[in-house]
Amino acid sequence: MKDAVKVANFRTKTEAEAAAGLLKNAGIPYLIQSAEGMLHGPLNPGATIYVAPEAADRAREVLGIIDADEEDEF
């Protein structure tokens, strides 16, 4: 996904996948980026959901993110 924008951070990949289900149901393509499960060195837990720039506002609405200017972590 070219020029994807960050929509939200989650503590675990499982939480991000649950939120991504809401995006999928709304017809919004997404990408989850996470280091969980990789085998090198200490990892920061968590996952981030990215969407296309034109879908960012709708994705935030679907996820219930009120202030798009803040870094939201769930």
C-alpha angles and dihedrals in degrees: 000000000000119000092001117179128219113251104173145346123225132195093234138021089239091059090048091050091052091052090045088059088065090052091048091052089051091051094247115142113224144176126217117208118194138151092207112125096022115126105222124099130311112333133207106234120231144062139244128216118217129188137178113282093246090055098046098095093047091046091052090049092051091048093046096243106157105185111043091188093067126078101245121205122183 
